Amino acid sequence: MKEETDNCCHKTKERPEKEYKDLLNRLNRIEGQIRGIKGMVERDAYCTDILIQVAAVNAALNSFNKVLLSNHIKTCVIHDIREGKEETVEELLVTLQKLMK
């Protein structure tokens, strides 16, 4: 009997240094924004000021997703299609549906 983890595949991706640094820089900025929002709550900042900062974080996360999705399509998806792995298109469609909720 196989263990449950044998049935699950965990994909990874080695990213070029430039892409890796860009993604980490974006995440570090977002992390800083989140800490800033936490500080605003702790200092009893006015609600609309906090909401504006939350909107900025949402925009930064959306931008991060766009960059990551673009890189994914240009590398992983194209590679898999060329290799005949058309199930990757279905995986992409499922991911897009989750992103658009």
The first five atom37 places (N, CA, C, CB, O) and aatype in JSON, in Angstrom:
{
  "aatype": [12, 11, 6, 6, 16, 3, 2, 4, 4, 8, 11, 16, 11, 6, 1, 14, 6, 11, 6, 18, 11, 3, 10, 10, 2, 1, 10, 2, 1, 9, 6, 7, 5, 9, 1, 7, 9, 11, 7, 12, 19, 6, 1, 3, 0, 18, 4, 16, 3, 9, 10, 9, 5, 19, 0, 0, 19, 2, 0, 0, 10, 2, 15, 13, 2, 11, 19, 10, 10, 15, 2, 8, 9, 11, 16, 4, 19, 9, 8, 3, 9, 1, 6, 7, 11, 6, 6, 16, 19, 6, 6, 10, 10, 19, 16, 10, 5, 11, 10, 12, 11],
  "atom_mask": [
    [1, 1, 1, 1, 1],
    [1, 1, 1, 1, 1],
    [1, 1, 1, 1, 1],
    [1, 1, 1, 1, 1],
    [1, 1, 1, 1, 1],
    [1, 1, 1, 1, 1],
    [1, 1, 1, 1, 1],
    [1, 1, 1, 1, 1],
    [1, 1, 1, 1, 1],
    [1, 1, 1, 1, 1],
    [1, 1, 1, 1, 1],
    [1, 1, 1, 1, 1],
    [1, 1, 1, 1, 1],
    [1, 1, 1, 1, 1],
    [1, 1, 1, 1, 1],
    [1, 1, 1, 1, 1],
    [1, 1, 1, 1, 1],
    [1, 1, 1, 1, 1],
    [1, 1, 1, 1, 1],
    [1, 1, 1, 1, 1],
    [1, 1, 1, 1, 1],
    [1, 1, 1, 1, 1],
    [1, 1, 1, 1, 1],
    [1, 1, 1, 1, 1],
    [1, 1, 1, 1, 1],
    [1, 1, 1, 1, 1],
    [1, 1, 1, 1, 1],
    [1, 1, 1, 1, 1],
    [1, 1, 1, 1, 1],
    [1, 1, 1, 1, 1],
    [1, 1, 1, 1, 1],
    [1, 1, 1, 0, 1],
    [1, 1, 1, 1, 1],
    [1, 1, 1, 1, 1],
    [1, 1, 1, 1, 1],
    [1, 1, 1, 0, 1],
    [1, 1, 1, 1, 1],
    [1, 1, 1, 1, 1],
    [1, 1, 1, 0, 1],
    [1, 1, 1, 1, 1],
    [1, 1, 1, 1, 1],
    [1, 1, 1, 1, 1],
    [1, 1, 1, 1, 1],
    [1, 1, 1, 1, 1],
    [1, 1, 1, 1, 1],
    [1, 1, 1, 1, 1],
    [1, 1, 1, 1, 1],
    [1, 1, 1, 1, 1],
    [1, 1, 1, 1, 1],
    [1, 1, 1, 1, 1],
    [1, 1, 1, 1, 1],
    [1, 1, 1, 1, 1],
    [1, 1, 1, 1, 1],
    [1, 1, 1, 1, 1],
    [1, 1, 1, 1, 1],
    [1, 1, 1, 1, 1],
    [1, 1, 1, 1, 1],
    [1, 1, 1, 1, 1],
    [1, 1, 1, 1, 1],
    [1, 1, 1, 1, 1],
    [1, 1, 1, 1, 1],
    [1, 1, 1, 1, 1],
    [1, 1, 1, 1, 1],
    [1, 1, 1, 1, 1],
    [1, 1, 1, 1, 1],
    [1, 1, 1, 1, 1],
    [1, 1, 1, 1, 1],
    [1, 1, 1, 1, 1],
    [1, 1, 1, 1, 1],
    [1, 1, 1, 1, 1],
    [1, 1, 1, 1, 1],
    [1, 1, 1, 1, 1],
    [1, 1, 1, 1, 1],
    [1, 1, 1, 1, 1],
    [1, 1, 1, 1, 1],
    [1, 1, 1, 1, 1],
    [1, 1, 1, 1, 1],
    [1, 1, 1, 1, 1],
    [1, 1, 1, 1, 1],
    [1, 1, 1, 1, 1],
    [1, 1, 1, 1, 1],
    [1, 1, 1, 1, 1],
    [1, 1, 1, 1, 1],
    [1, 1, 1, 0, 1],
    [1, 1, 1, 1, 1],
    [1, 1, 1, 1, 1],
    [1, 1, 1, 1, 1],
    [1, 1, 1, 1, 1],
    [1, 1, 1, 1, 1],
    [1, 1, 1, 1, 1],
    [1, 1, 1, 1, 1],
    [1, 1, 1, 1, 1],
    [1, 1, 1, 1, 1],
    [1, 1, 1, 1, 1],
    [1, 1, 1, 1, 1],
    [1, 1, 1, 1, 1],
    [1, 1, 1, 1, 1],
    [1, 1, 1, 1, 1],
    [1, 1, 1, 1, 1],
    [1, 1, 1, 1, 1],
    [1, 1, 1, 1, 1]
  ],
  "atom_positions": [
    [[0.84, -1.17, 0.0], [0.0, 0.0, 0.0], [0.89, 1.24, 0.0], [-0.96, -0.01, 1.22], [1.81, 1.36, 0.81]],
    [[0.61, 2.16, -0.93], [1.39, 3.39, -1.02], [0.94, 4.38, 0.04], [1.26, 4.01, -2.42], [-0.22, 4.42, 0.44]],
    [[1.89, 5.19, 0.48], [1.54, 6.26, 1.4], [0.8, 7.35, 0.64], [2.8, 6.83, 2.1], [0.95, 7.5, -0.57]],
    [[0.0, 8.12, 1.38], [-0.8, 9.17, 0.76], [0.06, 10.2, 0.04], [-1.65, 9.85, 1.82], [-0.35, 10.73, -1.0]],
    [[1.24, 10.49, 0.57], [2.08, 11.51, -0.06], [2.61, 11.06, -1.41], [3.24, 11.85, 0.85], [2.99, 11.9, -2.22]],
    [[2.64, 9.76, -1.68], [3.09, 9.27, -2.98], [2.12, 9.66, -4.1], [3.25, 7.77, -2.94], [2.53, 9.76, -5.26]],
    [[0.88, 9.89, -3.77], [-0.13, 10.23, -4.77], [-0.15, 11.71, -5.11], [-1.49, 9.81, -4.28], [-0.85, 12.13, -6.04]],
    [[0.61, 12.48, -4.39], [0.58, 13.92, -4.58], [1.89, 14.38, -5.21], [0.32, 14.64, -3.24], [2.97, 14.0, -4.76]],
    [[1.79, 15.2, -6.24], [3.03, 15.72, -6.81], [3.19, 17.17, -6.42], [3.05, 15.57, -8.36], [2.24, 17.96, -6.49]],
    [[4.39, 17.52, -6.0], [4.69, 18.9, -5.62], [5.65, 19.45, -6.65], [5.3, 18.98, -4.18], [6.8, 19.04, -6.74]],
    [[5.15, 20.4, -7.43], [5.96, 21.02, -8.47], [6.79, 22.14, -7.86], [5.09, 21.54, -9.62], [6.37, 22.78, -6.9]],
    [[7.95, 22.36, -8.43], [8.78, 23.49, -8.04], [9.26, 24.16, -9.31], [9.98, 23.04, -7.14], [9.12, 23.61, -10.41]],
    [[9.82, 25.36, -9.15], [10.34, 26.07, -10.31], [11.6, 26.81, -9.89], [9.29, 27.04, -10.9], [11.59, 27.58, -8.92]],
    [[12.65, 26.58, -10.61], [13.87, 27.35, -10.39], [13.76, 28.61, -11.24], [15.16, 26.51, -10.76], [13.62, 28.54, -12.46]],
    [[13.83, 29.75, -10.56], [13.66, 31.03, -11.25], [15.0, 31.68, -11.55], [12.8, 31.97, -10.42], [15.95, 31.53, -10.79]],
    [[15.07, 32.4, -12.68], [16.28, 33.18, -12.94], [16.49, 34.2, -11.81], [16.18, 33.92, -14.33], [15.52, 34.63, -11.18]],
    [[17.72, 34.56, -11.55], [18.07, 35.46, -10.45], [17.28, 36.77, -10.49], [19.56, 35.77, -10.47], [16.79, 37.24, -9.46]],
    [[17.14, 37.36, -11.68], [16.42, 38.64, -11.82], [14.95, 38.48, -11.4], [16.5, 39.15, -13.27], [14.43, 39.31, -10.65]],
    [[14.3, 37.43, -11.87], [12.89, 37.19, -11.52], [12.76, 36.94, -10.02], [12.33, 35.99, -12.31], [11.86, 37.48, -9.37]],
    [[13.65, 36.13, -9.48], [13.64, 35.79, -8.06], [13.76, 37.06, -7.21], [14.79, 34.81, -7.73], [12.98, 37.26, -6.27]],
    [[14.73, 37.92, -7.54], [14.94, 39.15, -6.78], [13.75, 40.09, -6.9], [16.22, 39.85, -7.25], [13.35, 40.71, -5.92]],
    [[13.19, 40.2, -8.1], [12.03, 41.07, -8.31], [10.85, 40.61, -7.46], [11.63, 41.09, -9.79], [10.21, 41.43, -6.79]],
    [[10.56, 39.31, -7.47], [9.44, 38.8, -6.69], [9.67, 39.01, -5.2], [9.23, 37.31, -6.97], [8.76, 39.43, -4.49]],
    [[10.87, 38.74, -4.72], [11.17, 38.94, -3.3], [11.09, 40.41, -2.91], [12.56, 38.39, -2.96], [10.57, 40.73, -1.84]],
    [[11.58, 41.3, -3.76], [11.49, 42.74, -3.47], [10.04, 43.17, -3.36], [12.19, 43.55, -4.57], [9.68, 43.94, -2.46]],
    [[9.21, 42.69, -4.26], [7.78, 43.02, -4.2], [7.16, 42.52, -2.9], [7.05, 42.43, -5.41], [6.4, 43.24, -2.25]],
    [[7.47, 41.29, -2.54], [6.92, 40.72, -1.31], [7.43, 41.45, -0.07], [7.26, 39.25, -1.21], [6.68, 41.65, 0.89]],
    [[8.69, 41.84, -0.08], [9.23, 42.6, 1.06], [8.52, 43.93, 1.22], [10.73, 42.82, 0.88], [8.24, 44.36, 2.34]],
    [[8.22, 44.61, 0.1], [7.49, 45.88, 0.16], [6.08, 45.66, 0.71], [7.42, 46.55, -1.24], [5.59, 46.44, 1.53]],
    [[5.44, 44.6, 0.25], [4.08, 44.28, 0.72], [4.12, 43.97, 2.21], [3.49, 43.08, -0.07], [3.25, 44.41, 2.97]],
    [[5.1, 43.21, 2.63], [5.25, 42.88, 4.05], [5.41, 44.16, 4.89], [6.47, 41.93, 4.27], [4.83, 44.29, 5.96]],
    [[6.2, 45.1, 4.38], [6.36, 46.37, 5.06], [5.06, 47.15, 5.13], [0.0, 0.0, 0.0], [4.76, 47.78, 6.15]],
    [[4.3, 47.11, 4.05], [2.99, 47.79, 4.04], [2.06, 47.18, 5.09], [2.35, 47.72, 2.64], [1.34, 47.9, 5.78]],
    [[2.07, 45.86, 5.19], [1.22, 45.17, 6.17], [1.63, 45.58, 7.59], [1.32, 43.62, 5.99], [0.78, 45.84, 8.43]],
    [[2.94, 45.62, 7.84], [3.41, 46.05, 9.16], [2.98, 47.49, 9.44], [4.95, 45.93, 9.26], [2.63, 47.84, 10.57]],
    [[3.0, 48.32, 8.39], [2.54, 49.7, 8.55], [1.07, 49.77, 8.91], [0.0, 0.0, 0.0], [0.68, 50.58, 9.75]],
    [[0.27, 48.95, 8.3], [-1.17, 48.91, 8.61], [-1.37, 48.44, 10.05], [-1.93, 47.96, 7.62], [-2.2, 48.99, 10.78]],
    [[-0.63, 47.44, 10.46], [-0.73, 46.95, 11.84], [-0.4, 48.08, 12.81], [0.23, 45.73, 12.08], [-1.09, 48.27, 13.82]],
    [[0.65, 48.83, 12.5], [1.01, 49.97, 13.34], [-0.07, 51.02, 13.38], [0.0, 0.0, 0.0], [-0.32, 51.62, 14.43]],
    [[-0.72, 51.25, 12.26], [-1.81, 52.22, 12.22], [-2.95, 51.79, 13.14], [-2.33, 52.39, 10.78], [-3.52, 52.62, 13.86]],
    [[-3.27, 50.49, 13.12], [-4.33, 49.98, 14.0], [-3.91, 50.14, 15.46], [-4.64, 48.48, 13.68], [-4.7, 50.56, 16.3]],
    [[-2.66, 49.81, 15.74], [-2.16, 49.93, 17.12], [-2.17, 51.38, 17.6], [-0.75, 49.36, 17.21], [-2.34, 51.63, 18.8]],
    [[-1.99, 52.34, 16.68], [-1.98, 53.76, 17.03], [-3.38, 54.4, 16.92], [-0.99, 54.51, 16.13], [-3.53, 55.62, 17.03]],
    [[-4.37, 53.55, 16.69], [-5.75, 54.03, 16.57], [-5.92, 55.05, 15.44], [-6.2, 54.65, 17.88], [-6.6, 56.06, 15.6]],
    [[-5.3, 54.77, 14.3], [-5.43, 55.65, 13.14], [-6.88, 55.67, 12.67], [-4.49, 55.19, 12.0], [-7.66, 54.76, 12.95]],
    [[-7.22, 56.71, 11.95], [-8.57, 56.89, 11.43], [-8.88, 55.81, 10.39], [-8.73, 58.31, 10.8], [-8.02, 55.43, 9.59]],
    [[-10.1, 55.32, 10.41], [-10.51, 54.17, 9.58], [-10.19, 54.37, 8.1], [-12.0, 53.92, 9.74], [-9.63, 53.48, 7.46]],
    [[-10.56, 55.52, 7.56], [-10.34, 55.71, 6.11], [-8.86, 55.71, 5.76], [-10.99, 57.02, 5.64], [-8.49, 55.27, 4.67]],
    [[-8.02, 56.2, 6.66], [-6.58, 56.16, 6.4], [-6.08, 54.71, 6.31], [-5.81, 56.91, 7.51], [-5.26, 54.38, 5.46]],
    [[-6.6, 53.87, 7.19], [-6.23, 52.45, 7.16], [-6.76, 51.8, 5.9], [-6.77, 51.71, 8.41], [-6.05, 51.05, 5.23]],
    [[-8.01, 52.09, 5.56], [-8.61, 51.5, 4.36], [-7.83, 51.86, 3.1], [-10.06, 51.96, 4.22], [-7.67, 51.02, 2.22]],
    [[-7.35, 53.07, 3.02], [-6.56, 53.49, 1.86], [-5.27, 52.68, 1.78], [-6.24, 55.01, 1.93], [-4.84, 52.29, 0.69]],
    [[-4.64, 52.44, 2.92], [-3.41, 51.63, 2.94], [-3.71, 50.17, 2.57], [-2.74, 51.7, 4.32], [-2.91, 49.52, 1.9]],
    [[-4.85, 49.66, 3.02], [-5.24, 48.28, 2.66], [-5.46, 48.2, 1.15], [-6.53, 47.85, 3.43], [-5.08, 47.21, 0.53]],
    [[-6.08, 49.21, 0.57], [-6.28, 49.22, -0.88], [-4.93, 49.22, -1.61], [-7.11, 50.46, -1.31], [-4.79, 48.58, -2.65]],
    [[-3.95, 49.93, -1.06], [-2.61, 49.95, -1.66], [-1.97, 48.56, -1.6], [-1.71, 50.98, -0.96], [-1.3, 48.14, -2.54]],
    [[-2.17, 47.85, -0.49], [-1.64, 46.49, -0.37], [-2.34, 45.57, -1.37], [-1.82, 45.96, 1.07], [-1.69, 44.74, -2.02]],
    [[-3.65, 45.7, -1.5], [-4.38, 44.88, -2.48], [-3.86, 45.13, -3.89], [-5.89, 45.18, -2.42], [-3.69, 44.19, -4.66]],
    [[-3.6, 46.39, -4.22], [-3.06, 46.71, -5.55], [-1.67, 46.1, -5.73], [-3.01, 48.24, -5.75], [-1.35, 45.58, -6.8]],
    [[-0.85, 46.16, -4.68], [0.49, 45.57, -4.76], [0.42, 44.05, -4.92], [1.3, 45.93, -3.5], [1.2, 43.48, -5.68]],
    [[-0.5, 43.41, -4.21], [-0.67, 41.95, -4.37], [-1.16, 41.61, -5.76], [-1.66, 41.41, -3.31], [-0.71, 40.63, -6.36]],
    [[-2.1, 42.4, -6.29], [-2.58, 42.16, -7.65], [-1.45, 42.31, -8.66], [-3.72, 43.13, -8.0], [-1.35, 41.53, -9.61]],
    [[-0.61, 43.3, -8.47], [0.53, 43.51, -9.35], [1.5, 42.33, -9.25], [1.25, 44.82, -9.0], [2.02, 41.87, -10.27]],
    [[1.75, 41.85, -8.05], [2.59, 40.68, -7.84], [2.02, 39.48, -8.6], [2.73, 40.35, -6.33], [2.74, 38.77, -9.3]],
    [[0.7, 39.26, -8.46], [0.05, 38.15, -9.16], [0.19, 38.27, -10.68], [-1.43, 38.09, -8.78], [0.44, 37.28, -11.36]],
    [[0.04, 39.48, -11.21], [0.16, 39.68, -12.66], [1.55, 39.32, -13.15], [-0.16, 41.14, -13.03], [1.7, 38.65, -14.18]],
    [[2.57, 39.76, -12.41], [3.95, 39.45, -12.8], [4.2, 37.95, -12.72], [4.96, 40.21, -11.89], [4.76, 37.36, -13.64]],
    [[3.78, 37.33, -11.62], [3.99, 35.89, -11.44], [3.23, 35.08, -12.48], [3.57, 35.47, -10.03], [3.77, 34.12, -13.04]],
    [[2.0, 35.46, -12.75], [1.19, 34.76, -13.75], [1.81, 34.9, -15.14], [-0.25, 35.3, -13.76], [1.87, 33.93, -15.9]],
    [[2.25, 36.09, -15.48], [2.89, 36.31, -16.77], [4.14, 35.44, -16.92], [3.26, 37.79, -16.94], [4.34, 34.79, -17.95]],
    [[4.97, 35.44, -15.89], [6.17, 34.6, -15.92], [5.8, 33.12, -16.05], [7.02, 34.82, -14.66], [6.46, 32.37, -16.77]],
    [[4.76, 32.71, -15.33], [4.32, 31.31, -15.37], [3.89, 30.91, -16.78], [3.15, 31.08, -14.37], [4.27, 29.85, -17.28]],
    [[3.1, 31.76, -17.41], [2.62, 31.45, -18.76], [3.79, 31.4, -19.75], [1.58, 32.5, -19.22], [3.87, 30.49, -20.57]],
    [[4.7, 32.38, -19.65], [5.82, 32.47, -20.59], [6.83, 31.34, -20.42], [6.52, 33.79, -20.42], [7.57, 31.03, -21.34]],
    [[6.86, 30.73, -19.26], [7.85, 29.67, -19.02], [7.18, 28.31, -18.85], [8.7, 29.99, -17.78], [7.23, 27.47, -19.76]],
    [[6.57, 28.09, -17.73], [6.02, 26.76, -17.39], [4.95, 26.29, -18.38], [5.44, 26.8, -16.0], [5.02, 25.16, -18.87]],
    [[3.98, 27.14, -18.65], [2.86, 26.72, -19.5], [3.34, 26.44, -20.92], [1.76, 27.8, -19.52], [3.01, 25.4, -21.49]],
    [[4.11, 27.35, -21.48], [4.62, 27.15, -22.84], [5.48, 25.89, -22.92], [5.43, 28.38, -23.31], [5.36, 25.1, -23.85]],
    [[6.34, 25.71, -21.92], [7.2, 24.51, -21.89], [6.37, 23.24, -21.87], [8.13, 24.55, -20.67], [6.62, 22.3, -22.63]],
    [[5.36, 23.21, -20.98], [4.54, 22.0, -20.86], [3.74, 21.73, -22.13], [3.58, 22.14, -19.68], [3.61, 20.58, -22.53]],
    [[3.22, 22.77, -22.76], [2.47, 22.57, -24.01], [3.39, 22.0, -25.09], [1.85, 23.91, -24.49], [3.0, 21.09, -25.82]],
    [[4.6, 22.53, -25.18], [5.58, 22.01, -26.16], [5.93, 20.56, -25.88], [6.85, 22.87, -26.15], [6.24, 19.79, -26.79]],
    [[5.88, 20.19, -24.6], [6.17, 18.81, -24.2], [4.94, 17.9, -24.33], [6.68, 18.78, -22.76], [5.02, 16.7, -24.03]],
    [[3.82, 18.46, -24.77], [2.61, 17.68, -24.95], [1.77, 17.52, -23.69], [0.0, 0.0, 0.0], [0.83, 16.73, -23.67]],
    [[2.09, 18.27, -22.65], [1.36, 18.19, -21.38], [0.22, 19.2, -21.39], [2.31, 18.45, -20.17], [0.28, 20.24, -20.75]],
    [[-0.81, 18.88, -22.12], [-1.92, 19.81, -22.29], [-2.76, 19.98, -21.03], [-2.81, 19.34, -23.41], [-3.56, 20.91, -20.95]],
    [[-2.59, 19.11, -20.04], [-3.31, 19.26, -18.77], [-2.9, 20.54, -18.04], [-3.05, 18.03, -17.86], [-3.61, 21.02, -17.16]],
    [[-1.76, 21.09, -18.42], [-1.3, 22.34, -17.83], [-2.25, 23.49, -18.18], [0.12, 22.67, -18.31], [-2.42, 24.41, -17.39]],
    [[-2.88, 23.43, -19.34], [-3.85, 24.46, -19.72], [-5.04, 24.4, -18.77], [-4.31, 24.27, -21.21], [-5.52, 25.44, -18.33]],
    [[-5.51, 23.21, -18.47], [-6.63, 23.06, -17.53], [-6.23, 23.57, -16.15], [-7.08, 21.58, -17.44], [-7.03, 24.23, -15.48]],
    [[-5.01, 23.28, -15.73], [-4.5, 23.77, -14.44], [-4.48, 25.31, -14.44], [-3.08, 23.21, -14.17], [-4.85, 25.93, -13.44]],
    [[-4.06, 25.9, -15.54], [-4.03, 27.36, -15.66], [-5.44, 27.93, -15.57], [-3.37, 27.78, -16.98], [-5.66, 28.94, -14.89]],
    [[-6.39, 27.31, -16.23], [-7.77, 27.79, -16.2], [-8.35, 27.72, -14.79], [-8.64, 26.96, -17.17], [-9.06, 28.64, -14.37]],
    [[-8.07, 26.66, -14.06], [-8.52, 26.53, -12.68], [-7.9, 27.63, -11.83], [-8.17, 25.13, -12.12], [-8.57, 28.24, -10.99]],
    [[-6.62, 27.88, -12.04], [-5.93, 28.93, -11.29], [-6.54, 30.29, -11.6], [-4.43, 28.94, -11.63], [-6.76, 31.08, -10.68]],
    [[-6.81, 30.58, -12.86], [-7.42, 31.85, -13.25], [-8.8, 32.03, -12.6], [-7.54, 31.94, -14.78], [-9.15, 33.13, -12.16]],
    [[-9.58, 30.95, -12.54], [-10.88, 31.02, -11.9], [-10.75, 31.38, -10.42], [-11.62, 29.69, -12.06], [-11.54, 32.15, -9.9]],
    [[-9.75, 30.81, -9.76], [-9.52, 31.12, -8.34], [-9.06, 32.57, -8.17], [-8.46, 30.16, -7.75], [-9.46, 33.23, -7.21]],
    [[-8.24, 33.06, -9.08], [-7.76, 34.44, -8.99], [-8.86, 35.46, -9.23], [-6.64, 34.66, -9.97], [-8.78, 36.59, -8.74]],
    [[-9.88, 35.07, -9.99], [-10.92, 36.02, -10.37], [-12.14, 36.0, -9.45], [-11.35, 35.74, -11.78], [-13.18, 36.58, -9.79]],
    [[-12.05, 35.35, -8.33], [-13.19, 35.31, -7.38], [-13.43, 36.65, -6.78], [-12.95, 34.29, -6.27], [-14.34, 36.81, -5.97]]
  ]
}
